[in-house]
Amino acid sequence: MSGRPVKHSVTLKGHRTSISLEDAFWRELRSISTHKGIPINALVAEIDVDRAPETGLASAIRVYVLNNLKKRLP
């Protein structure tokens, strides 16, 4: 497992874009999309729409994953 960010391409609003996240965040994001029953592009699009304009997409995804994990804690 690498702590270095890894670039992946996603499609947002019909355009391809690259997002750099650490492997752990990519794995958890995929897990969340599977659990919700939606494609990862759709989940990233939801996060994109909900983020503040001054917040980068990669940062918004990290916070989304963290909050999702915190909600599942007992």
mmCIF file as gemmi writes it, N, C-alpha and C atoms, coordinates in Angstrom:
data_model
loop_
_atom_site.group_PDB
_atom_site.id
_atom_site.type_symbol
_atom_site.label_atom_id
_atom_site.label_alt_id
_atom_site.label_comp_id
_atom_site.label_asym_id
_atom_site.label_entity_id
_atom_site.label_seq_id
_atom_site.pdbx_PDB_ins_code
_atom_site.Cartn_x
_atom_site.Cartn_y
_atom_site.Cartn_z
_atom_site.occupancy
_atom_site.B_iso_or_equiv
_atom_site.pdbx_formal_charge
_atom_site.auth_seq_id
_atom_site.auth_asym_id
_atom_site.pdbx_PDB_model_num
ATOM 1 N N . MET Axp A 1 ? 0.858 -1.185 0 1 0 ? 1 A 1
ATOM 2 C CA . MET Axp A 1 ? 0 0 0 1 0 ? 1 A 1
ATOM 3 C C . MET Axp A 1 ? 0.894 1.235 0 1 0 ? 1 A 1
ATOM 4 N N . SER Axp A 2 ? 0.591 2.123 -0.882 1 0 ? 2 A 1
ATOM 5 C CA . SER Axp A 2 ? 1.389 3.335 -1.028 1 0 ? 2 A 1
ATOM 6 C C . SER Axp A 2 ? 0.708 4.508 -0.342 1 0 ? 2 A 1
ATOM 7 N N . GLY Axp A 3 ? 1.499 5.341 0.311 1 0 ? 3 A 1
ATOM 8 C CA . GLY Axp A 3 ? 0.975 6.559 0.89 1 0 ? 3 A 1
ATOM 9 C C . GLY Axp A 3 ? 1.023 7.715 -0.087 1 0 ? 3 A 1
ATOM 10 N N . ARG Axp A 4 ? 1.595 7.441 -1.258 1 0 ? 4 A 1
ATOM 11 C CA . ARG Axp A 4 ? 1.684 8.484 -2.283 1 0 ? 4 A 1
ATOM 12 C C . ARG Axp A 4 ? 0.383 8.555 -3.072 1 0 ? 4 A 1
ATOM 13 N N . PRO Axp A 5 ? -0.023 9.76 -3.438 1 0 ? 5 A 1
ATOM 14 C CA . PRO Axp A 5 ? -1.242 9.881 -4.252 1 0 ? 5 A 1
ATOM 15 C C . PRO Axp A 5 ? -1.083 9.188 -5.608 1 0 ? 5 A 1
ATOM 16 N N . VAL Axp A 6 ? -2.19 8.605 -6.048 1 0 ? 6 A 1
ATOM 17 C CA . VAL Axp A 6 ? -2.245 7.921 -7.342 1 0 ? 6 A 1
ATOM 18 C C . VAL Axp A 6 ? -3.338 8.593 -8.162 1 0 ? 6 A 1
ATOM 19 N N . LYS Axp A 7 ? -3.029 8.906 -9.43 1 0 ? 7 A 1
ATOM 20 C CA . LYS Axp A 7 ? -4.013 9.561 -10.303 1 0 ? 7 A 1
ATOM 21 C C . LYS Axp A 7 ? -4.944 8.536 -10.922 1 0 ? 7 A 1
ATOM 22 N N . HIS Axp A 8 ? -6.226 8.877 -10.928 1 0 ? 8 A 1
ATOM 23 C CA . HIS Axp A 8 ? -7.251 8.101 -11.615 1 0 ? 8 A 1
ATOM 24 C C . HIS Axp A 8 ? -8.107 9.087 -12.398 1 0 ? 8 A 1
ATOM 25 N N . SER Axp A 9 ? -8.621 8.642 -13.504 1 0 ? 9 A 1
ATOM 26 C CA . SER Axp A 9 ? -9.511 9.483 -14.302 1 0 ? 9 A 1
ATOM 27 C C . SER Axp A 9 ? -10.961 9.163 -13.983 1 0 ? 9 A 1
ATOM 28 N N . VAL Axp A 10 ? -11.763 10.203 -13.892 1 0 ? 10 A 1
ATOM 29 C CA . VAL Axp A 10 ? -13.21 10.06 -13.716 1 0 ? 10 A 1
ATOM 30 C C . VAL Axp A 10 ? -13.878 10.997 -14.711 1 0 ? 10 A 1
ATOM 31 N N . THR Axp A 11 ? -15.148 10.77 -14.937 1 0 ? 11 A 1
ATOM 32 C CA . THR Axp A 11 ? -15.916 11.634 -15.829 1 0 ? 11 A 1
ATOM 33 C C . THR Axp A 11 ? -16.883 12.465 -14.995 1 0 ? 11 A 1
ATOM 34 N N . LEU Axp A 12 ? -16.769 13.777 -15.125 1 0 ? 12 A 1
ATOM 35 C CA . LEU Axp A 12 ? -17.663 14.706 -14.439 1 0 ? 12 A 1
ATOM 36 C C . LEU Axp A 12 ? -18.273 15.639 -15.473 1 0 ? 12 A 1
ATOM 37 N N . LYS Axp A 13 ? -19.569 15.713 -15.496 1 0 ? 13 A 1
ATOM 38 C CA . LYS Axp A 13 ? -20.282 16.596 -16.424 1 0 ? 13 A 1
ATOM 39 C C . LYS Axp A 13 ? -19.842 16.355 -17.871 1 0 ? 13 A 1
ATOM 40 N N . GLY Axp A 14 ? -19.593 15.092 -18.196 1 0 ? 14 A 1
ATOM 41 C CA . GLY Axp A 14 ? -19.235 14.72 -19.552 1 0 ? 14 A 1
ATOM 42 C C . GLY Axp A 14 ? -17.777 14.924 -19.915 1 0 ? 14 A 1
ATOM 43 N N . HIS Axp A 15 ? -16.957 15.33 -18.953 1 0 ? 15 A 1
ATOM 44 C CA . HIS Axp A 15 ? -15.54 15.579 -19.218 1 0 ? 15 A 1
ATOM 45 C C . HIS Axp A 15 ? -14.67 14.714 -18.319 1 0 ? 15 A 1
ATOM 46 N N . ARG Axp A 16 ? -13.577 14.202 -18.882 1 0 ? 16 A 1
ATOM 47 C CA . ARG Axp A 16 ? -12.625 13.412 -18.103 1 0 ? 16 A 1
ATOM 48 C C . ARG Axp A 16 ? -11.759 14.357 -17.286 1 0 ? 16 A 1
ATOM 49 N N . THR Axp A 17 ? -11.517 13.966 -16.047 1 0 ? 17 A 1
ATOM 50 C CA . THR Axp A 17 ? -10.619 14.723 -15.182 1 0 ? 17 A 1
ATOM 51 C C . THR Axp A 17 ? -9.824 13.742 -14.343 1 0 ? 17 A 1
ATOM 52 N N . SER Axp A 18 ? -8.648 14.136 -13.945 1 0 ? 18 A 1
ATOM 53 C CA . SER Axp A 18 ? -7.801 13.286 -13.112 1 0 ? 18 A 1
ATOM 54 C C . SER Axp A 18 ? -7.862 13.759 -11.669 1 0 ? 18 A 1
ATOM 55 N N . ILE Axp A 19 ? -7.9 12.79 -10.772 1 0 ? 19 A 1
ATOM 56 C CA . ILE Axp A 19 ? -7.908 13.078 -9.34 1 0 ? 19 A 1
ATOM 57 C C . ILE Axp A 19 ? -6.794 12.259 -8.709 1 0 ? 19 A 1
ATOM 58 N N . SER Axp A 20 ? -5.99 12.905 -7.877 1 0 ? 20 A 1
ATOM 59 C CA . SER Axp A 20 ? -4.911 12.22 -7.172 1 0 ? 20 A 1
ATOM 60 C C . SER Axp A 20 ? -5.313 11.983 -5.72 1 0 ? 20 A 1
ATOM 61 N N . LEU Axp A 21 ? -5.398 10.706 -5.358 1 0 ? 21 A 1
ATOM 62 C CA . LEU Axp A 21 ? -5.715 10.302 -3.984 1 0 ? 21 A 1
ATOM 63 C C . LEU Axp A 21 ? -4.827 9.128 -3.6 1 0 ? 21 A 1
ATOM 64 N N . GLU Axp A 22 ? -4.588 8.972 -2.334 1 0 ? 22 A 1
ATOM 65 C CA . GLU Axp A 22 ? -3.854 7.827 -1.839 1 0 ? 22 A 1
ATOM 66 C C . GLU Axp A 22 ? -4.681 6.56 -2.05 1 0 ? 22 A 1
ATOM 67 N N . ASP Axp A 23 ? -3.977 5.413 -2.178 1 0 ? 23 A 1
ATOM 68 C CA . ASP Axp A 23 ? -4.648 4.131 -2.421 1 0 ? 23 A 1
ATOM 69 C C . ASP Axp A 23 ? -5.772 3.853 -1.417 1 0 ? 23 A 1
ATOM 70 N N . ALA Axp A 24 ? -5.53 4.148 -0.159 1 0 ? 24 A 1
ATOM 71 C CA . ALA Axp A 24 ? -6.538 3.878 0.875 1 0 ? 24 A 1
ATOM 72 C C . ALA Axp A 24 ? -7.836 4.634 0.599 1 0 ? 24 A 1
ATOM 73 N N . PHE Axp A 25 ? -7.727 5.869 0.138 1 0 ? 25 A 1
ATOM 74 C CA . PHE Axp A 25 ? -8.931 6.643 -0.177 1 0 ? 25 A 1
ATOM 75 C C . PHE Axp A 25 ? -9.626 6.102 -1.42 1 0 ? 25 A 1
ATOM 76 N N . TRP Axp A 26 ? -8.859 5.685 -2.441 1 0 ? 26 A 1
ATOM 77 C CA . TRP Axp A 26 ? -9.482 5.091 -3.635 1 0 ? 26 A 1
ATOM 78 C C . TRP Axp A 26 ? -10.241 3.824 -3.266 1 0 ? 26 A 1
ATOM 79 N N . ARG Axp A 27 ? -9.612 2.974 -2.453 1 0 ? 27 A 1
ATOM 80 C CA . ARG Axp A 27 ? -10.275 1.72 -2.065 1 0 ? 27 A 1
ATOM 81 C C . ARG Axp A 27 ? -11.566 1.99 -1.303 1 0 ? 27 A 1
ATOM 82 N N . GLU Axp A 28 ? -11.518 2.912 -0.366 1 0 ? 28 A 1
ATOM 83 C CA . GLU Axp A 28 ? -12.719 3.201 0.418 1 0 ? 28 A 1
ATOM 84 C C . GLU Axp A 28 ? -13.786 3.879 -0.43 1 0 ? 28 A 1
ATOM 85 N N . LEU Axp A 29 ? -13.388 4.743 -1.352 1 0 ? 29 A 1
ATOM 86 C CA . LEU Axp A 29 ? -14.352 5.391 -2.238 1 0 ? 29 A 1
ATOM 87 C C . LEU Axp A 29 ? -15.059 4.346 -3.101 1 0 ? 29 A 1
ATOM 88 N N . ARG Axp A 30 ? -14.302 3.377 -3.619 1 0 ? 30 A 1
ATOM 89 C CA . ARG Axp A 30 ? -14.911 2.283 -4.403 1 0 ? 30 A 1
ATOM 90 C C . ARG Axp A 30 ? -15.878 1.478 -3.533 1 0 ? 30 A 1
ATOM 91 N N . SER Axp A 31 ? -15.48 1.215 -2.292 1 0 ? 31 A 1
ATOM 92 C CA . SER Axp A 31 ? -16.337 0.463 -1.368 1 0 ? 31 A 1
ATOM 93 C C . SER Axp A 31 ? -17.649 1.207 -1.112 1 0 ? 31 A 1
ATOM 94 N N . ILE Axp A 32 ? -17.558 2.506 -0.902 1 0 ? 32 A 1
ATOM 95 C CA . ILE Axp A 32 ? -18.759 3.315 -0.668 1 0 ? 32 A 1
ATOM 96 C C . ILE Axp A 32 ? -19.668 3.293 -1.894 1 0 ? 32 A 1
ATOM 97 N N . SER Axp A 33 ? -19.078 3.431 -3.083 1 0 ? 33 A 1
ATOM 98 C CA . SER Axp A 33 ? -19.902 3.431 -4.3 1 0 ? 33 A 1
ATOM 99 C C . SER Axp A 33 ? -20.58 2.079 -4.492 1 0 ? 33 A 1
ATOM 100 N N . THR Axp A 34 ? -19.871 1.003 -4.186 1 0 ? 34 A 1
ATOM 101 C CA . THR Axp A 34 ? -20.465 -0.337 -4.279 1 0 ? 34 A 1
ATOM 102 C C . THR Axp A 34 ? -21.601 -0.479 -3.277 1 0 ? 34 A 1
ATOM 103 N N . HIS Axp A 35 ? -21.368 -0.042 -2.044 1 0 ? 35 A 1
ATOM 104 C CA . HIS Axp A 35 ? -22.399 -0.125 -0.997 1 0 ? 35 A 1
ATOM 105 C C . HIS Axp A 35 ? -23.644 0.684 -1.372 1 0 ? 35 A 1
ATOM 106 N N . LYS Axp A 36 ? -23.442 1.849 -1.992 1 0 ? 36 A 1
ATOM 107 C CA . LYS Axp A 36 ? -24.574 2.683 -2.404 1 0 ? 36 A 1
ATOM 108 C C . LYS Axp A 36 ? -25.212 2.19 -3.698 1 0 ? 36 A 1
ATOM 109 N N . GLY Axp A 37 ? -24.518 1.288 -4.406 1 0 ? 37 A 1
ATOM 110 C CA . GLY Axp A 37 ? -25.054 0.754 -5.658 1 0 ? 37 A 1
ATOM 111 C C . GLY Axp A 37 ? -24.991 1.737 -6.811 1 0 ? 37 A 1
ATOM 112 N N . ILE Axp A 38 ? -23.991 2.605 -6.781 1 0 ? 38 A 1
ATOM 113 C CA . ILE Axp A 38 ? -23.837 3.58 -7.863 1 0 ? 38 A 1
ATOM 114 C C . ILE Axp A 38 ? -22.395 3.531 -8.387 1 0 ? 38 A 1
ATOM 115 N N . PRO Axp A 39 ? -22.195 3.904 -9.65 1 0 ? 39 A 1
ATOM 116 C CA . PRO Axp A 39 ? -20.836 3.943 -10.185 1 0 ? 39 A 1
ATOM 117 C C . PRO Axp A 39 ? -19.985 4.989 -9.448 1 0 ? 39 A 1
ATOM 118 N N . ILE Axp A 40 ? -18.694 4.76 -9.437 1 0 ? 40 A 1
ATOM 119 C CA . ILE Axp A 40 ? -17.796 5.697 -8.756 1 0 ? 40 A 1
ATOM 120 C C . ILE Axp A 40 ? -17.884 7.091 -9.373 1 0 ? 40 A 1
ATOM 121 N N . ASN Axp A 41 ? -18.088 7.185 -10.693 1 0 ? 41 A 1
ATOM 122 C CA . ASN Axp A 41 ? -18.248 8.502 -11.326 1 0 ? 41 A 1
ATOM 123 C C . ASN Axp A 41 ? -19.452 9.242 -10.765 1 0 ? 41 A 1
ATOM 124 N N . ALA Axp A 42 ? -20.536 8.527 -10.507 1 0 ? 42 A 1
ATOM 125 C CA . ALA Axp A 42 ? -21.742 9.154 -9.951 1 0 ? 42 A 1
ATOM 126 C C . ALA Axp A 42 ? -21.481 9.634 -8.524 1 0 ? 42 A 1
ATOM 127 N N . LEU Axp A 43 ? -20.76 8.843 -7.741 1 0 ? 43 A 1
ATOM 128 C CA . LEU Axp A 43 ? -20.447 9.24 -6.37 1 0 ? 43 A 1
ATOM 129 C C . LEU Axp A 43 ? -19.546 10.477 -6.378 1 0 ? 43 A 1
ATOM 130 N N . VAL Axp A 44 ? -18.538 10.482 -7.222 1 0 ? 44 A 1
ATOM 131 C CA . VAL Axp A 44 ? -17.648 11.646 -7.317 1 0 ? 44 A 1
ATOM 132 C C . VAL Axp A 44 ? -18.443 12.873 -7.774 1 0 ? 44 A 1
ATOM 133 N N . ALA Axp A 45 ? -19.389 12.687 -8.676 1 0 ? 45 A 1
ATOM 134 C CA . ALA Axp A 45 ? -20.227 13.809 -9.13 1 0 ? 45 A 1
ATOM 135 C C . ALA Axp A 45 ? -21.053 14.371 -7.974 1 0 ? 45 A 1
ATOM 136 N N . GLU Axp A 46 ? -21.586 13.49 -7.117 1 0 ? 46 A 1
ATOM 137 C CA . GLU Axp A 46 ? -22.343 13.948 -5.938 1 0 ? 46 A 1
ATOM 138 C C . GLU Axp A 46 ? -21.446 14.784 -5.025 1 0 ? 46 A 1
ATOM 139 N N . ILE Axp A 47 ? -20.247 14.28 -4.782 1 0 ? 47 A 1
ATOM 140 C CA . ILE Axp A 47 ? -19.297 14.99 -3.913 1 0 ? 47 A 1
ATOM 141 C C . ILE Axp A 47 ? -18.942 16.332 -4.54 1 0 ? 47 A 1
ATOM 142 N N . ASP Axp A 48 ? -18.746 16.347 -5.848 1 0 ? 48 A 1
ATOM 143 C CA . ASP Axp A 48 ? -18.389 17.569 -6.563 1 0 ? 48 A 1
ATOM 144 C C . ASP Axp A 48 ? -19.472 18.634 -6.417 1 0 ? 48 A 1
ATOM 145 N N . VAL Axp A 49 ? -20.715 18.234 -6.549 1 0 ? 49 A 1
ATOM 146 C CA . VAL Axp A 49 ? -21.832 19.183 -6.455 1 0 ? 49 A 1
ATOM 147 C C . VAL Axp A 49 ? -21.954 19.748 -5.043 1 0 ? 49 A 1
ATOM 148 N N . ASP Axp A 50 ? -21.67 18.924 -4.033 1 0 ? 50 A 1
ATOM 149 C CA . ASP Axp A 50 ? -21.855 19.336 -2.641 1 0 ? 50 A 1
ATOM 150 C C . ASP Axp A 50 ? -20.683 20.127 -2.059 1 0 ? 50 A 1
ATOM 151 N N . ARG Axp A 51 ? -19.539 20.141 -2.737 1 0 ? 51 A 1
ATOM 152 C CA . ARG Axp A 51 ? -18.368 20.796 -2.142 1 0 ? 51 A 1
ATOM 153 C C . ARG Axp A 51 ? -18.44 22.31 -2.289 1 0 ? 51 A 1
ATOM 154 N N . ALA Axp A 52 ? -17.777 22.983 -1.377 1 0 ? 52 A 1
ATOM 155 C CA . ALA Axp A 52 ? -17.673 24.445 -1.448 1 0 ? 52 A 1
ATOM 156 C C . ALA Axp A 52 ? -16.764 24.818 -2.611 1 0 ? 52 A 1
ATOM 157 N N . PRO Axp A 53 ? -17.026 25.942 -3.265 1 0 ? 53 A 1
ATOM 158 C CA . PRO Axp A 53 ? -16.232 26.337 -4.43 1 0 ? 53 A 1
ATOM 159 C C . PRO Axp A 53 ? -14.728 26.454 -4.144 1 0 ? 53 A 1
ATOM 160 N N . GLU Axp A 54 ? -14.37 26.813 -2.925 1 0 ? 54 A 1
ATOM 161 C CA . GLU Axp A 54 ? -12.954 26.986 -2.601 1 0 ? 54 A 1
ATOM 162 C C . GLU Axp A 54 ? -12.264 25.678 -2.185 1 0 ? 54 A 1
ATOM 163 N N . THR Axp A 55 ? -13.024 24.596 -2.126 1 0 ? 55 A 1
ATOM 164 C CA . THR Axp A 55 ? -12.476 23.3 -1.736 1 0 ? 55 A 1
ATOM 165 C C . THR Axp A 55 ? -12.137 22.476 -2.97 1 0 ? 55 A 1
ATOM 166 N N . GLY Axp A 56 ? -10.922 21.978 -3.022 1 0 ? 56 A 1
ATOM 167 C CA . GLY Axp A 56 ? -10.509 21.125 -4.129 1 0 ? 56 A 1
ATOM 168 C C . GLY Axp A 56 ? -11.261 19.804 -4.11 1 0 ? 56 A 1
ATOM 169 N N . LEU Axp A 57 ? -11.413 19.208 -5.269 1 0 ? 57 A 1
ATOM 170 C CA . LEU Axp A 57 ? -12.174 17.955 -5.363 1 0 ? 57 A 1
ATOM 171 C C . LEU Axp A 57 ? -11.511 16.833 -4.577 1 0 ? 57 A 1
ATOM 172 N N . ALA Axp A 58 ? -10.192 16.69 -4.68 1 0 ? 58 A 1
ATOM 173 C CA . ALA Axp A 58 ? -9.506 15.627 -3.936 1 0 ? 58 A 1
ATOM 174 C C . ALA Axp A 58 ? -9.707 15.808 -2.432 1 0 ? 58 A 1
ATOM 175 N N . SER Axp A 59 ? -9.62 17.027 -1.954 1 0 ? 59 A 1
ATOM 176 C CA . SER Axp A 59 ? -9.848 17.293 -0.527 1 0 ? 59 A 1
ATOM 177 C C . SER Axp A 59 ? -11.281 16.959 -0.135 1 0 ? 59 A 1
ATOM 178 N N . ALA Axp A 60 ? -12.23 17.336 -0.981 1 0 ? 60 A 1
ATOM 179 C CA . ALA Axp A 60 ? -13.642 17.046 -0.7 1 0 ? 60 A 1
ATOM 180 C C . ALA Axp A 60 ? -13.881 15.541 -0.634 1 0 ? 60 A 1
ATOM 181 N N . ILE Axp A 61 ? -13.224 14.793 -1.5 1 0 ? 61 A 1
ATOM 182 C CA . ILE Axp A 61 ? -13.374 13.327 -1.483 1 0 ? 61 A 1
ATOM 183 C C . ILE Axp A 61 ? -12.795 12.757 -0.197 1 0 ? 61 A 1
ATOM 184 N N . ARG Axp A 62 ? -11.619 13.222 0.206 1 0 ? 62 A 1
ATOM 185 C CA . ARG Axp A 62 ? -11.014 12.727 1.451 1 0 ? 62 A 1
ATOM 186 C C . ARG Axp A 62 ? -11.927 12.987 2.646 1 0 ? 62 A 1
ATOM 187 N N . VAL Axp A 63 ? -12.48 14.193 2.729 1 0 ? 63 A 1
ATOM 188 C CA . VAL Axp A 63 ? -13.374 14.53 3.844 1 0 ? 63 A 1
ATOM 189 C C . VAL Axp A 63 ? -14.641 13.683 3.773 1 0 ? 63 A 1
ATOM 190 N N . TYR Axp A 64 ? -15.182 13.464 2.571 1 0 ? 64 A 1
ATOM 191 C CA . TYR Axp A 64 ? -16.37 12.631 2.404 1 0 ? 64 A 1
ATOM 192 C C . TYR Axp A 64 ? -16.098 11.215 2.912 1 0 ? 64 A 1
ATOM 193 N N . VAL Axp A 65 ? -14.968 10.645 2.51 1 0 ? 65 A 1
ATOM 194 C CA . VAL Axp A 65 ? -14.61 9.284 2.944 1 0 ? 65 A 1
ATOM 195 C C . VAL Axp A 65 ? -14.453 9.25 4.456 1 0 ? 65 A 1
ATOM 196 N N . LEU Axp A 66 ? -13.753 10.224 5.018 1 0 ? 66 A 1
ATOM 197 C CA . LEU Axp A 66 ? -13.561 10.276 6.466 1 0 ? 66 A 1
ATOM 198 C C . LEU Axp A 66 ? -14.899 10.361 7.19 1 0 ? 66 A 1
ATOM 199 N N . ASN Axp A 67 ? -15.777 11.25 6.75 1 0 ? 67 A 1
ATOM 200 C CA . ASN Axp A 67 ? -17.089 11.385 7.392 1 0 ? 67 A 1
ATOM 201 C C . ASN Axp A 67 ? -17.909 10.109 7.26 1 0 ? 67 A 1
ATOM 202 N N . ASN Axp A 68 ? -17.825 9.438 6.108 1 0 ? 68 A 1
ATOM 203 C CA . ASN Axp A 68 ? -18.547 8.185 5.917 1 0 ? 68 A 1
ATOM 204 C C . ASN Axp A 68 ? -18.046 7.131 6.894 1 0 ? 68 A 1
ATOM 205 N N . LEU Axp A 69 ? -16.743 7.044 7.066 1 0 ? 69 A 1
ATOM 206 C CA . LEU Axp A 69 ? -16.171 6.079 8.008 1 0 ? 69 A 1
ATOM 207 C C . LEU Axp A 69 ? -16.569 6.413 9.444 1 0 ? 69 A 1
ATOM 208 N N . LYS Axp A 70 ? -16.557 7.695 9.794 1 0 ? 70 A 1
ATOM 209 C CA . LYS Axp A 70 ? -16.93 8.109 11.151 1 0 ? 70 A 1
ATOM 210 C C . LYS Axp A 70 ? -18.381 7.765 11.455 1 0 ? 70 A 1
ATOM 211 N N . LYS Axp A 71 ? -19.255 7.872 10.468 1 0 ? 71 A 1
ATOM 212 C CA . LYS Axp A 71 ? -20.675 7.543 10.672 1 0 ? 71 A 1
ATOM 213 C C . LYS Axp A 71 ? -20.87 6.065 11.001 1 0 ? 71 A 1
ATOM 214 N N . ARG Axp A 72 ? -19.948 5.225 10.51 1 0 ? 72 A 1
ATOM 215 C CA . ARG Axp A 72 ? -20.08 3.777 10.725 1 0 ? 72 A 1
ATOM 216 C C . ARG Axp A 72 ? -19.474 3.321 12.044 1 0 ? 72 A 1
ATOM 217 N N . LEU Axp A 73 ? -18.783 4.217 12.752 1 0 ? 73 A 1
ATOM 218 C CA . LEU Axp A 73 ? -18.209 3.834 14.044 1 0 ? 73 A 1
ATOM 219 C C . LEU Axp A 73 ? -19.313 3.655 15.075 1 0 ? 73 A 1
ATOM 220 N N . PRO Axp A 74 ? -19.104 2.741 16.001 1 0 ? 74 A 1
ATOM 221 C CA . PRO Axp A 74 ? -20.126 2.538 17.046 1 0 ? 74 A 1
ATOM 222 C C . PRO Axp A 74 ? -20.228 3.717 17.99 1 0 ? 74 A 1
